[in-house]
Amino acid sequence: AYARRAGMRAIVMIPEGKVATGKLAGAVAYGAEIIQIPGSFDEALAFVVEICQKSEIELVNSLNPYRLEGQKSAAFEICDTLGAAPDWMCLPVGNAGNISAYWLGYTQYDKLKDTGLPRILGVQAEGAAPLVLGHTVKYPETVATAIRIGNPARGEQALAAAEESNGRIISVSDELILAAQKQLASHGVWVEPASAAGLAGLKQQLEAGMLKLKGKRVVIICTGHGMKDPDIVTSRGVKPVKLPADYQKVADYILEPNKK
């Protein structure tokens, strides 16, 4: 959108068949040129990085330091809202830009306002957990498309954030991610699958007895709206109740006792 307003050319390179429809629709709506190549997100990123290094094209993903400078301000807002940093902050980890930016924000704000520092729980999907496994995942697979990344651009910073905060980076199954997504939706918060990873990870750690949070303040970061990756919901199938165009039959169905 900003490129279009400025009259600049915006190009989005994606791995074929690996990007959620909602995310792609937004880029198309704003006039971006879409290039798709076979392979993974990491292979597409490698192409982009090399092209940008050999030209005057600006890379605007998580490798761009200005992006992190903007993202870090979310940590300021959390501290301002709570009056201090939370005890724990949980969030999904894919390319690791968010976790790196938040930690940058917390550390800077603590030096400025003595807000304290949270412990950070970063959560990857089991099928795309290079930071947990300790090595690149060549073919990452998970329903959480936003964190389906096998070689995070900010991996080193993410590990540093976890270590410096006395936190940890863990992985959770797709089953737990989808259960967390459903739980959030039941409270009126519809997020994309990847965005539910923070809650999934927190619940996993609590049930395993790895966290003791009584009296603690915990912030879970939900990174993306459900419309950014609606495919998993629509793939389950929508089965509308078919009724005739008859007022009484429609009314009877709607007003039937115990109808959920």
C-alpha positions as CSV (number, residue, x, y, z in Angstrom):
1,A,0.0,0.0,0.0
2,Y,2.8,2.4,0.9
3,A,4.7,1.6,-2.3
4,R,1.6,2.2,-4.4
5,R,1.0,5.5,-2.7
6,A,4.6,6.6,-3.4
7,G,4.4,5.4,-7.0
8,M,7.0,2.7,-6.3
9,R,7.1,-0.8,-7.7
10,A,6.4,-3.5,-5.1
11,I,7.3,-7.1,-5.8
12,V,6.4,-10.1,-3.6
13,M,8.2,-13.4,-4.1
14,I,6.5,-16.4,-2.8
15,P,7.0,-20.2,-2.8
16,E,4.4,-21.7,-5.0
17,G,1.4,-23.1,-3.1
18,K,2.9,-22.2,0.3
19,V,1.3,-18.9,1.1
20,A,-2.2,-18.4,2.7
21,T,-4.9,-17.0,0.4
22,G,-5.7,-14.2,2.8
23,K,-2.1,-12.8,2.8
24,L,-1.8,-13.1,-0.9
25,A,-5.1,-11.3,-1.5
26,G,-4.0,-8.3,0.5
27,A,-0.8,-7.9,-1.6
28,V,-2.7,-8.3,-4.8
29,A,-5.4,-5.8,-3.8
30,Y,-2.7,-3.1,-3.2
31,G,-1.2,-3.7,-6.6
32,A,1.9,-5.7,-5.8
33,E,3.5,-7.8,-8.5
34,I,3.5,-11.5,-7.4
35,I,6.4,-13.8,-8.4
36,Q,6.1,-17.5,-7.4
37,I,8.8,-20.1,-7.6
38,P,8.9,-23.8,-6.8
39,G,10.3,-24.7,-3.4
40,S,10.1,-23.4,0.2
41,F,9.9,-20.0,1.8
42,D,13.6,-20.2,2.7
43,E,14.6,-20.8,-0.9
44,A,12.4,-17.9,-2.1
45,L,14.0,-15.7,0.6
46,A,17.5,-16.7,-0.5
47,F,16.7,-15.5,-4.1
48,V,15.4,-12.2,-2.8
49,V,18.4,-11.6,-0.5
50,E,20.8,-12.2,-3.3
51,I,18.9,-10.0,-5.7
52,C,18.7,-7.1,-3.2
53,Q,22.4,-7.4,-2.4
54,K,23.3,-7.0,-6.1
55,S,20.9,-4.2,-6.8
56,E,19.3,-1.1,-5.3
57,I,16.1,-2.9,-4.4
58,E,15.1,-2.6,-0.7
59,L,14.3,-5.8,1.2
60,V,11.4,-5.1,3.6
61,N,10.9,-8.4,5.4
62,S,12.3,-9.3,8.9
63,L,15.9,-8.8,7.8
64,N,15.2,-5.1,7.4
65,P,16.4,-3.4,10.6
66,Y,13.8,-0.6,10.2
67,R,11.0,-3.2,10.4
68,L,12.2,-4.3,13.8
69,E,12.5,-0.7,14.9
70,G,8.8,-0.3,14.2
71,Q,7.8,-3.6,15.7
72,K,9.6,-3.1,18.9
73,S,7.2,-0.3,19.9
74,A,4.6,-2.9,20.7
75,A,6.7,-3.8,23.7
76,F,6.6,-0.1,24.8
77,E,2.8,-0.2,24.6
78,I,2.5,-3.4,26.7
79,C,4.7,-1.8,29.4
80,D,2.7,1.4,29.3
81,T,-0.6,-0.5,29.6
82,L,0.5,-2.7,32.4
83,G,2.8,-0.2,34.1
84,A,5.7,-2.6,33.8
85,A,6.8,-5.5,31.7
86,P,4.8,-8.7,32.2
87,D,6.4,-11.7,33.9
88,W,6.1,-13.8,30.8
89,M,5.4,-13.1,27.2
90,C,4.4,-15.9,24.8
91,L,4.4,-15.6,21.0
92,P,4.8,-17.7,17.8
93,V,8.2,-17.9,16.2
94,G,8.6,-18.3,12.4
95,N,11.1,-16.1,10.7
96,A,11.8,-14.8,14.3
97,G,11.3,-11.1,13.5
98,N,8.7,-10.5,16.2
99,I,10.5,-12.2,19.1
100,S,13.7,-10.2,18.2
101,A,11.8,-7.0,17.9
102,Y,9.9,-7.4,21.2
103,W,13.0,-8.2,23.1
104,L,14.8,-5.2,21.6
105,G,11.8,-3.0,22.7
106,Y,11.7,-4.4,26.2
107,T,15.4,-4.0,26.8
108,Q,15.5,-0.5,25.5
109,Y,12.4,0.6,27.5
110,D,13.8,-1.0,30.7
111,K,16.9,1.2,30.4
112,L,14.8,4.2,29.8
113,K,12.0,3.7,32.3
114,D,13.0,0.8,34.5
115,T,10.0,-1.3,33.4
116,G,11.7,-4.6,34.0
117,L,12.1,-7.5,31.6
118,P,9.8,-10.4,30.8
119,R,10.8,-14.0,30.3
120,I,10.0,-15.0,26.8
121,L,8.4,-18.2,25.6
122,G,8.8,-18.6,21.8
123,V,6.7,-21.3,20.2
124,Q,7.4,-23.1,16.9
125,A,5.3,-25.8,15.2
126,E,6.7,-29.3,15.5
127,G,7.1,-29.6,11.8
128,A,8.9,-26.4,11.4
129,A,11.1,-26.1,14.6
130,P,14.7,-25.4,13.5
131,L,15.5,-23.4,16.7
132,V,14.3,-26.3,18.9
133,L,16.0,-29.0,16.8
134,G,19.2,-27.0,16.4
135,H,19.4,-27.3,12.7
136,T,17.7,-26.1,9.5
137,V,14.5,-27.9,8.5
138,K,14.7,-28.3,4.7
139,Y,11.0,-29.2,4.2
140,P,9.0,-27.6,7.0
141,E,5.4,-28.7,7.3
142,T,2.6,-27.3,9.5
143,V,-0.9,-26.0,9.2
144,A,0.4,-22.8,10.7
145,T,1.6,-21.3,7.4
146,A,3.0,-18.0,8.9
147,I,5.6,-20.0,10.9
148,R,6.2,-22.7,8.3
149,I,9.9,-21.7,8.0
150,G,12.9,-24.0,8.2
151,N,15.7,-21.4,8.4
152,P,14.6,-18.3,10.3
153,A,16.2,-15.0,9.1
154,R,16.5,-13.8,12.8
155,G,17.2,-17.2,14.3
156,E,20.3,-16.1,16.2
157,Q,18.5,-13.1,17.7
158,A,15.6,-15.3,18.7
159,L,17.8,-17.7,20.6
160,A,19.6,-14.8,22.2
161,A,16.2,-13.3,23.3
162,A,15.2,-16.6,24.9
163,E,18.5,-17.0,26.7
164,E,18.9,-13.4,27.9
165,S,15.3,-13.3,29.2
166,N,15.8,-16.7,31.0
167,G,13.0,-18.0,28.8
168,R,12.8,-20.7,26.2
169,I,11.8,-21.7,22.7
170,I,9.6,-24.8,22.4
171,S,7.6,-26.6,19.7
172,V,4.0,-27.7,19.7
173,S,1.9,-30.0,17.5
174,D,-0.5,-28.8,14.9
175,E,-3.2,-30.5,16.9
176,L,-2.5,-28.2,19.9
177,I,-2.3,-25.2,17.6
178,L,-5.7,-25.8,16.1
179,A,-7.2,-26.5,19.6
180,A,-5.8,-23.1,20.8
181,Q,-7.2,-21.4,17.7
182,K,-10.6,-22.9,18.5
183,Q,-10.4,-21.8,22.1
184,L,-9.5,-18.2,21.2
185,A,-12.4,-18.1,18.7
186,S,-14.8,-19.2,21.5
187,H,-13.8,-16.0,23.3
188,G,-14.4,-13.9,20.2
189,V,-10.8,-13.7,19.0
190,W,-10.4,-15.3,15.6
191,V,-6.7,-15.7,14.7
192,E,-4.8,-17.5,12.0
193,P,-3.4,-20.9,13.1
194,A,0.2,-19.6,13.6
195,S,-1.1,-16.8,15.8
196,A,-2.5,-19.4,18.2
197,A,0.8,-21.0,18.8
198,G,1.6,-18.8,21.8
199,L,-1.5,-20.0,23.7
200,A,-0.8,-23.6,22.6
201,G,2.7,-23.4,23.9
202,L,1.7,-21.8,27.2
203,K,-0.9,-24.5,27.8
204,Q,1.5,-27.3,27.0
205,Q,4.1,-25.9,29.4
206,L,1.5,-25.5,32.2
207,E,0.1,-29.0,31.7
208,A,3.7,-30.4,31.8
209,G,4.4,-28.6,35.0
210,M,7.1,-26.5,33.4
211,L,5.7,-23.2,34.4
212,K,4.4,-21.9,37.7
213,L,2.3,-18.8,37.0
214,K,0.3,-18.2,40.1
215,G,0.3,-14.5,40.7
216,K,2.2,-13.8,37.5
217,R,1.2,-11.6,34.6
218,V,1.4,-13.2,31.2
219,V,0.9,-11.6,27.8
220,I,0.2,-13.8,24.8
221,I,0.9,-12.1,21.4
222,C,-1.7,-12.9,18.7
223,T,0.1,-12.0,15.5
224,G,-2.4,-12.4,12.7
225,H,-6.2,-12.2,12.2
226,G,-8.0,-15.3,11.0
227,M,-8.8,-13.7,7.6
228,K,-5.1,-13.8,6.8
229,D,-5.2,-17.6,6.8
230,P,-8.8,-18.8,6.6
231,D,-8.1,-22.0,4.6
232,I,-7.9,-24.3,7.5
233,V,-11.4,-23.2,8.7
234,T,-13.0,-23.4,5.2
235,S,-11.3,-26.8,4.5
236,R,-13.4,-28.3,7.3
237,G,-16.4,-27.7,5.2
238,V,-19.4,-25.4,5.8
239,K,-22.6,-27.3,6.0
240,P,-25.6,-24.9,6.0
241,V,-29.0,-26.2,7.0
242,K,-31.2,-26.3,4.0
243,L,-34.7,-25.1,4.5
244,P,-37.6,-24.3,2.1
245,A,-38.4,-20.6,1.6
246,D,-41.3,-21.0,4.0
247,Y,-41.6,-18.5,6.9
248,Q,-43.1,-21.0,9.3
249,K,-40.5,-23.7,8.7
250,V,-37.7,-21.2,9.1
251,A,-39.2,-19.8,12.3
252,D,-39.8,-23.3,13.7
253,Y,-36.2,-24.2,13.1
254,I,-34.8,-21.1,14.7
255,L,-37.1,-21.1,17.7
256,E,-36.9,-24.9,18.3
257,P,-36.0,-25.4,22.0
258,N,-32.4,-26.5,22.8
259,K,-31.3,-25.6,19.3
260,K,-27.6,-24.6,19.4
